[in-house]
């Protein structure tokens, strides 16, 4: 429970900008303003479309890893290295998003 209240004036435009940014971050206006004022790290929630894209990328990463494993069994061409590297890049990106 936070016992203190701060009040300040904003224009209509500022009000809607702040509200929209808080909604985009998936938090309340109070949480948003507190985070901005205290230099907290804000992470914005993904849209449904973005989540679907990252799920698809996750499938691609699995497929590239499988391709790399097949090449490990015999063929040592540059394709193996590129496939493994690509899968790792996708995986690293997904891990940063914690999906």
N, C-alpha and C positions, 0 to 999 in steps of 0.2 A: 504494500500500500504506500502510495506516495502522498504525503500530507500537505505538500505545498503546491500552490497554483500560481502560474504566471499568466498574465493577460497582456496582449498587445494588439494594436490595430493594424489591419491590412486592407488594401483595396479589394474590390470584388475580384479583379483579375488575379491578384496575388493569392487570394483565398482559394480560387479554383485551381490555380497552378499547384499550390501546396497540397490540396486535397487529392488531385490527380496523381501527384508524385507519391504520396503516401499509399494510395490504392495500388499503384503500379508496383510498389515495394511490398505490398501485401501486409501492411501494418497500419496501425491507427495514426491519425494526425499527430497526436501527442508523442507517440513513439518515434515518428519520423522527425519531428522538430527537435526532440531530445537527442536523437542520433546525430543530426546535423550539427547541433550546437556543441556536442561533446566529442565530435570527430570520430564517431563510431563507424565501423565499416558497414555499409548498407549493401545487401545483396537483393537483387530484384527477382521476383518470382517469374518463372517462365510461362509463356502462354501455352495453351494446349497444343498449338501447332508446333511450337519450338520443342516441346516435350516429345512429340511424335517424331520430329526430325532427329533428335538425339537418340531415341530408341532405334531408329533405322540405322543411324551411324554405328550404334553398338552392334547391330547385326553384321554390318560391313566389317567391323573390326574383327569379329569372330571368324568371318569367312576368310579374311586376309591371313589371320593366324593359321587357319587350317591349310590354306595354300602354302604358307611358309613351311608348315610341318611336312607337307608332301614333298616339297623340294629338299628338305633336310634328309629325306630318305634316299635320295639319289642324285638329283640334278643340282649342281652347284652354280648355276648361272646367276647373272646379276638380277634376274627376276625375283629370285628367292630373297635377296637382300632388300630389294625395293618393297616387296610384299610385307616383309617383317617390319621394316621401318615405317611403312604406311600404317600398319595395324597399331604399332606402338604410338604413333602420333595421334591417332584417333582415340586410343585408350587414355593417353595422357590428358587430352582435352576433356573427355568424359569424366575422368577422375577429378579434374578441377571443378567441374560442375556438380560433383557428388551425385550422379544419377546412376 
